[in-house]
Amino acid sequence: MTYPWAEGDALLASDLNAAIANAGSLSNIEINVRNFGAVGDGVADDTAAINAAMAYLRAHPIGGGSPGVSTQAYCAKFVIPPGRYLITGTLNWTLLYSLTLYIEASGALIVGRTSGKPMIDALGSRFLHVEGLTLLGDTVNSPSIGLQIGRYDAQSADLHHFENMTISGVFTFCALYNFAAESTVFAKLNLWNATTAPTNTFCLVMDGINHWNIQSQFVTVTAPVDTLASFIGTSFVNTLIMMQSGGGPPVWMAGTADCRFETSYIANTHPGYGVVLYGNGALPIKRLDMDVHFETTAMTDVFYIDGPPGTVQADLRGFRYKEVLSQASNSLFKVNTANVATVAMHDFDIYVDYFQVGGCKIFDNPSVWYASGRYGEPTGTHWVAPAAFQGSIDQLGVVKSTVGGLKLPGIPTSAAGLTAGDVWRNGTALVIV
């Protein structure tokens, strides 16, 4: 078998080994899965061939790596050329640390029939740079996860860059799972999960506490369950996340910090929630920034606050949410009061330009909230203050508070025209309809 690693050349494996031994770096080496037997016709099982190509890459590092960062230096492009690749087993991308590895899969579709296992397992890897990857969870022998990244132990698993990536189809758990892979960027990402199972199914899971006890066939996961790990600095740019048939909420998040969604869409086409925010006082969600349009009107509530049973207080710190048109039919925030007694939302900044459903509330159950921050809504008066309100709200630049008898300009002075859950001002007191 020949291996055309360099562009335009075909080198025997023995020749390549000699070249590696005699060269300080070979930055143009290209590893193509077709040269390891991958067919890409959608019929042949290409699992072994793609894994063989990655195994060959692992066996041929170049040079001494990057001191202080990685002992690996592959200086290679790993190529999955255009085609339809069927896999029945998980692809092993674990424990890759090279700063100089680039994975190119533009025009390639990988179809997963992995029978409840992930399509690609990249736990323990760092510095992955992946372009154009498209994964499809087949309706036959569907995978549990499309792509899983993040930690398997206490070591870092971060600094990934994924661009022009699509993960769609049927997944029995989620399309994309991230266990504390920090400083990671997703640009132009499309996630769709067409599962109809309503329980413990999502499209995107951002798990900073290993709540879901992630498993791997290739590394032994020793990270403790429900224990906070460092999970800082994940960005989603121009991202679409959708549950399209009848599964659970599109997004589940716990233990994140500085996670940002920019100019993105999150859609739920059936009654339910947009995002589950899971935590308690020991597992806060910090500086979540969501410039997101949530669709559709079938979605009842945007954010669902959950936590372990017996949670005294769930914590959101520095929460930011910007929405041009809210399509939620019930509320922006709903709490699972069976598990969570109170919620503290410190230093929030929420802006909603318009509510499509007139009866939509800010808080479904306002009495369990402590909220302090700024709220902007130029086209209406949907702000709902909790009955036992203790903080202050800066609404469109005017400070409002129930503490100390301050005047409350900008809030209606009667209940006329308001709906259940809205707030009006009776003198200096706030009254909930």
VMD Tcl script that draws the C-alpha trace (Angstrom):
set ca {
  {0.00 0.00 0.00}
  {1.26 3.51 -0.82}
  {0.82 6.60 1.32}
  {0.72 9.93 -0.57}
  {1.54 12.12 2.41}
  {3.21 15.01 0.58}
  {1.16 16.90 -1.96}
  {1.58 15.39 -5.41}
  {3.88 12.63 -4.18}
  {3.36 9.00 -3.30}
  {5.79 7.62 -0.74}
  {6.05 4.10 0.53}
  {5.70 3.79 4.29}
  {9.40 2.94 4.57}
  {10.31 6.06 2.59}
  {8.08 8.18 4.84}
  {9.73 6.78 7.96}
  {13.15 7.66 6.56}
  {11.97 11.15 5.67}
  {10.66 11.69 9.19}
  {13.93 10.47 10.68}
  {16.00 12.82 8.49}
  {13.83 15.97 8.57}
  {13.37 18.49 11.35}
  {9.77 19.16 10.25}
  {7.47 18.07 7.44}
  {4.64 20.59 7.68}
  {3.00 19.54 4.40}
  {2.44 15.90 5.34}
  {-1.11 14.87 4.52}
  {-2.74 11.79 5.97}
  {-5.70 10.74 3.85}
  {-8.12 8.12 5.18}
  {-8.64 6.80 1.63}
  {-5.07 5.49 1.69}
  {-5.96 3.26 4.65}
  {-8.91 1.65 2.91}
  {-11.76 4.08 3.57}
  {-14.25 3.86 0.69}
  {-16.70 6.68 1.38}
  {-19.61 5.19 -0.57}
  {-22.09 5.05 2.32}
  {-22.23 1.24 2.12}
  {-18.85 -0.09 3.24}
  {-18.00 0.15 6.94}
  {-15.15 2.68 7.15}
  {-14.66 2.57 10.93}
  {-11.46 0.51 10.91}
  {-9.90 2.43 8.03}
  {-10.42 5.87 9.60}
  {-9.15 4.63 12.96}
  {-6.12 3.05 11.24}
  {-5.24 6.40 9.67}
  {-5.41 8.10 13.06}
  {-3.33 5.32 14.64}
  {-0.66 5.83 11.99}
  {-0.63 9.54 12.74}
  {-0.13 8.86 16.44}
  {2.80 6.57 15.68}
  {4.68 9.20 13.69}
  {5.27 12.41 15.66}
  {7.82 14.78 14.17}
  {10.48 16.45 16.28}
  {10.37 16.97 20.02}
  {7.03 18.68 20.35}
  {6.47 22.00 22.08}
  {8.21 22.20 25.47}
  {5.82 23.04 28.28}
  {2.79 22.41 26.11}
  {2.96 19.06 24.36}
  {5.36 16.26 23.53}
  {3.46 15.62 20.32}
  {4.21 17.43 17.06}
  {2.44 15.79 14.16}
  {2.83 18.70 11.70}
  {0.14 17.10 9.60}
  {-3.20 17.53 7.93}
  {-5.58 14.65 8.63}
  {-7.91 14.52 5.64}
  {-11.34 12.94 5.25}
  {-12.06 13.77 1.58}
  {-15.57 14.28 0.18}
  {-17.72 11.16 0.41}
  {-20.28 9.40 2.56}
  {-18.51 7.34 5.24}
  {-20.46 4.78 7.23}
  {-19.17 3.93 10.69}
  {-20.49 1.29 13.09}
  {-17.94 1.93 15.84}
  {-16.57 5.00 17.59}
  {-13.71 6.96 16.00}
  {-10.81 7.40 18.42}
  {-9.61 11.03 18.59}
  {-8.68 10.88 22.28}
  {-5.43 12.20 23.81}
  {-4.33 14.29 20.83}
  {-2.18 17.23 21.98}
  {-0.46 18.56 18.86}
  {-0.54 22.30 18.14}
  {0.20 21.54 14.49}
  {-2.50 18.99 13.68}
  {-5.28 20.14 11.35}
  {-8.30 17.94 10.59}
  {-9.96 18.70 7.25}
  {-13.31 17.11 6.43}
  {-15.05 19.58 4.10}
  {-17.49 17.79 1.81}
  {-17.40 14.60 3.87}
  {-20.43 13.12 5.62}
  {-19.87 10.55 8.36}
  {-22.97 8.45 9.06}
  {-23.08 6.92 12.53}
  {-24.72 3.57 13.28}
  {-22.82 3.11 16.53}
  {-25.64 1.56 18.59}
  {-25.73 3.87 21.61}
  {-22.03 4.81 21.53}
  {-20.45 8.14 20.46}
  {-19.50 8.68 16.84}
  {-16.28 10.54 17.69}
  {-14.61 10.37 21.10}
  {-12.07 13.18 21.62}
  {-11.86 13.13 25.42}
  {-8.49 14.23 26.78}
  {-7.45 16.02 23.58}
  {-6.20 19.60 23.29}
  {-5.68 22.04 20.42}
  {-7.99 20.27 17.96}
  {-8.50 22.34 14.83}
  {-11.34 20.83 12.78}
  {-12.81 22.24 9.57}
  {-15.97 21.18 7.76}
  {-16.90 18.11 9.81}
  {-20.42 16.78 9.14}
  {-21.85 13.99 11.28}
  {-25.21 12.28 10.84}
  {-26.79 10.15 13.53}
  {-28.65 7.48 11.60}
  {-32.13 6.33 12.52}
  {-30.82 2.74 12.50}
  {-28.62 1.80 15.50}
  {-28.41 5.49 16.43}
  {-25.38 6.87 18.29}
  {-25.59 8.27 21.81}
  {-23.46 11.33 20.98}
  {-22.15 12.84 17.77}
  {-18.94 14.38 19.15}
  {-17.70 14.30 22.74}
  {-14.82 16.51 23.88}
  {-13.39 17.48 27.24}
  {-11.69 15.98 30.25}
  {-11.44 12.40 31.37}
  {-9.45 13.22 34.53}
  {-8.13 16.36 36.23}
  {-5.94 17.35 33.25}
  {-6.86 20.17 30.89}
  {-8.67 19.45 27.64}
  {-8.98 22.80 25.95}
  {-8.14 25.28 23.17}
  {-10.13 23.65 20.38}
  {-11.35 25.38 17.25}
  {-14.26 23.92 15.25}
  {-15.48 25.71 12.13}
  {-18.23 25.03 9.57}
  {-19.37 21.95 11.48}
  {-22.76 20.20 11.32}
  {-23.97 17.45 13.65}
  {-27.49 16.32 12.88}
  {-29.78 13.31 12.88}
  {-30.85 11.06 15.74}
  {-28.81 10.89 18.96}
  {-30.03 9.05 22.02}
  {-28.31 11.57 24.33}
  {-27.01 14.66 22.49}
  {-25.37 15.83 19.29}
  {-22.43 17.58 21.01}
  {-21.15 16.94 24.53}
  {-18.50 19.11 26.18}
  {-17.09 18.20 29.59}
  {-15.09 21.28 30.58}
  {-13.11 21.79 27.36}
  {-12.07 25.37 28.07}
  {-11.13 28.20 25.68}
  {-12.92 26.47 22.82}
  {-14.52 28.19 19.83}
  {-17.35 26.92 17.64}
  {-17.89 29.08 14.54}
  {-20.76 28.43 12.12}
  {-22.02 25.38 13.98}
  {-25.29 23.57 13.19}
  {-26.66 21.11 15.74}
  {-29.90 19.17 15.20}
  {-31.23 16.27 17.22}
  {-34.27 14.49 15.78}
  {-34.79 12.05 18.64}
  {-38.35 11.68 19.89}
  {-37.32 10.49 23.36}
  {-38.44 13.20 25.82}
  {-36.23 12.33 28.81}
  {-32.49 13.08 29.16}
  {-32.09 14.01 25.51}
  {-30.59 17.28 24.31}
  {-28.79 18.82 21.37}
  {-25.90 20.52 23.21}
  {-24.63 19.58 26.68}
  {-22.14 21.90 28.42}
  {-21.23 19.89 31.50}
  {-18.73 21.46 33.89}
  {-19.44 19.01 36.71}
  {-19.49 15.62 34.92}
  {-23.12 15.29 35.92}
  {-23.78 12.78 33.15}
  {-20.82 10.52 34.10}
  {-19.27 10.49 30.64}
  {-17.69 7.23 29.46}
  {-15.04 6.28 26.89}
  {-13.92 3.08 25.16}
  {-10.36 4.39 24.84}
  {-9.47 6.16 28.11}
  {-10.48 5.47 31.69}
  {-12.62 8.32 32.98}
  {-11.64 9.16 36.56}
  {-13.25 12.61 36.85}
  {-15.72 12.53 39.77}
  {-19.42 12.95 39.09}
  {-21.17 16.20 40.12}
  {-17.89 17.87 41.02}
  {-17.04 21.32 39.69}
  {-14.16 21.47 37.18}
  {-12.68 24.61 35.65}
  {-14.78 25.39 32.58}
  {-14.00 28.90 31.33}
  {-14.22 30.64 27.99}
  {-16.33 28.73 25.44}
  {-17.70 30.70 22.47}
  {-20.43 29.88 19.96}
  {-20.60 32.19 16.93}
  {-23.42 32.01 14.34}
  {-24.71 28.78 15.83}
  {-28.02 26.98 15.27}
  {-29.15 24.49 17.93}
  {-32.44 22.67 17.42}
  {-34.53 19.85 18.85}
  {-36.72 19.21 15.84}
  {-38.99 16.26 16.54}
  {-39.99 15.89 20.16}
  {-37.03 15.25 22.43}
  {-35.91 17.24 25.45}
  {-34.61 20.83 25.68}
  {-32.03 21.90 23.08}
  {-29.36 22.92 25.62}
  {-28.32 21.67 29.09}
  {-25.65 23.59 31.04}
  {-23.92 23.25 34.42}
  {-20.78 24.71 35.98}
  {-19.81 26.97 33.09}
  {-18.03 30.33 33.31}
  {-17.65 32.94 30.57}
  {-19.66 30.93 28.06}
  {-20.87 33.11 25.20}
  {-23.35 32.70 22.36}
  {-23.12 35.37 19.65}
  {-25.79 36.02 16.98}
  {-27.15 32.49 17.39}
  {-30.44 30.61 17.27}
  {-31.83 28.00 19.66}
  {-35.07 26.32 18.65}
  {-37.48 23.88 20.24}
  {-40.33 22.85 17.94}
  {-42.46 21.29 20.68}
  {-43.69 22.38 24.14}
  {-40.81 22.62 26.61}
  {-37.78 24.73 27.38}
  {-34.92 26.31 25.48}
  {-32.07 25.94 27.98}
  {-31.75 24.01 31.25}
  {-29.45 25.79 33.72}
  {-28.47 23.27 36.39}
  {-26.73 24.21 39.60}
  {-26.78 25.15 43.24}
  {-24.75 27.43 45.52}
  {-21.66 25.22 45.11}
  {-22.10 24.78 41.34}
  {-22.82 28.28 40.01}
  {-23.17 29.34 36.39}
  {-21.05 32.46 35.96}
  {-21.08 35.11 33.23}
  {-23.31 33.30 30.77}
  {-23.78 35.68 27.82}
  {-26.56 34.81 25.36}
  {-27.12 36.91 22.25}
  {-29.66 34.37 21.04}
  {-33.01 34.28 19.31}
  {-35.13 31.47 20.72}
  {-37.73 29.81 18.51}
  {-40.62 28.79 18.30}
  {-43.95 29.71 19.93}
  {-44.32 26.02 20.80}
  {-41.55 26.61 23.36}
  {-43.22 27.43 26.69}
  {-40.26 28.79 28.71}
  {-36.82 29.97 27.65}
  {-34.65 29.16 30.71}
  {-35.47 26.30 33.08}
  {-33.60 26.41 36.40}
  {-32.92 22.98 37.86}
  {-30.58 21.45 40.41}
  {-30.02 18.51 42.73}
  {-33.01 17.64 44.94}
  {-32.92 19.73 48.09}
  {-31.09 22.68 46.51}
  {-31.61 25.67 48.81}
  {-30.43 28.18 46.23}
  {-29.32 28.00 42.60}
  {-26.85 30.71 41.57}
  {-26.57 32.71 38.33}
  {-23.84 35.36 38.36}
  {-23.37 38.00 35.70}
  {-26.09 36.57 33.44}
  {-26.61 38.38 30.11}
  {-29.46 37.77 27.67}
  {-30.35 39.76 24.56}
  {-33.42 38.90 22.47}
  {-34.98 40.81 19.61}
  {-38.28 38.86 19.67}
  {-39.31 36.53 22.45}
  {-41.55 33.72 21.21}
  {-41.92 31.99 24.59}
  {-45.57 31.33 25.41}
  {-45.29 31.21 29.22}
  {-42.14 32.82 30.71}
  {-38.49 33.67 30.29}
  {-37.56 31.90 33.53}
  {-39.14 28.83 35.10}
  {-37.82 27.00 38.18}
  {-38.13 23.32 39.04}
  {-39.43 24.05 42.52}
  {-39.50 20.34 43.32}
  {-35.68 20.48 43.46}
  {-34.78 24.17 43.88}
  {-36.15 26.35 46.68}
  {-34.76 29.75 45.58}
  {-32.72 31.29 42.77}
  {-30.27 34.18 43.09}
  {-29.49 36.07 39.88}
  {-26.81 38.68 40.61}
  {-25.72 41.45 38.23}
  {-27.96 40.43 35.35}
  {-28.47 42.36 32.12}
  {-31.56 41.36 30.14}
  {-32.90 43.08 27.04}
  {-36.02 41.94 25.17}
  {-37.16 44.15 22.32}
  {-40.58 42.58 21.84}
  {-42.79 39.75 23.14}
  {-44.80 37.88 20.52}
  {-47.09 36.32 23.13}
  {-48.71 39.04 25.21}
  {-49.24 36.85 28.24}
  {-45.58 35.82 28.52}
  {-44.08 36.58 31.93}
  {-40.51 37.21 33.02}
  {-40.77 34.80 35.97}
  {-43.15 31.87 35.99}
  {-42.94 31.65 39.81}
  {-41.58 35.04 40.96}
  {-41.67 34.39 44.70}
  {-38.62 32.08 44.58}
  {-36.32 34.65 42.94}
  {-33.79 37.15 44.21}
  {-32.80 39.30 41.23}
  {-30.46 42.23 40.97}
  {-29.39 43.93 37.76}
  {-30.72 45.70 34.68}
  {-33.76 44.96 32.53}
  {-34.57 46.64 29.23}
  {-37.83 46.37 27.28}
  {-38.61 49.41 25.13}
  {-41.94 48.15 23.72}
  {-43.82 46.90 26.78}
  {-44.04 46.35 30.54}
  {-43.53 42.64 31.14}
  {-41.13 43.00 34.05}
  {-42.27 40.91 37.01}
  {-40.67 41.58 40.39}
  {-40.61 38.72 42.91}
  {-43.06 39.08 45.75}
  {-40.24 39.20 48.31}
  {-37.98 41.34 46.18}
  {-34.70 42.26 47.89}
  {-32.48 43.70 45.16}
  {-32.77 46.57 42.72}
  {-33.66 46.78 39.06}
  {-32.30 49.37 36.68}
  {-35.00 49.39 34.03}
  {-33.95 51.32 30.93}
  {-31.66 53.49 33.02}
  {-34.11 54.30 35.87}
  {-33.39 52.66 39.22}
  {-36.37 50.87 40.71}
  {-36.64 49.21 44.10}
  {-39.21 48.08 46.66}
  {-36.70 48.85 49.41}
  {-36.95 52.21 51.21}
  {-40.15 53.41 49.56}
  {-38.49 54.81 46.43}
  {-40.70 56.04 43.62}
  {-41.03 53.66 40.71}
  {-41.45 55.61 37.45}
  {-42.06 53.61 34.29}
  {-44.13 50.84 35.95}
  {-47.96 50.96 35.45}
  {-49.91 52.56 38.28}
  {-52.91 50.22 37.94}
  {-53.64 46.63 36.98}
  {-55.70 47.65 33.98}
  {-54.66 45.76 30.87}
  {-52.10 43.60 32.66}
  {-52.08 39.80 32.77}
  {-51.42 37.34 35.57}
  {-47.86 37.58 36.84}
  {-47.29 41.20 35.69}
  {-46.42 43.91 38.18}
  {-47.98 47.36 38.81}
  {-47.23 50.19 41.22}
  {-49.62 51.00 44.06}
  {-48.04 54.13 45.47}
  {-44.48 53.05 46.32}
  {-45.21 49.33 46.53}
  {-45.07 46.72 43.79}
  {-48.14 44.52 43.39}
  {-48.23 41.34 41.33}
  {-51.40 40.69 39.36}
}
mol new
graphics top color blue
foreach p $ca { graphics top sphere $p radius 0.5 }
foreach p [lrange $ca 0 end-1] q [lrange $ca 1 end] { graphics top cylinder $p $q radius 0.2 }
display resetview
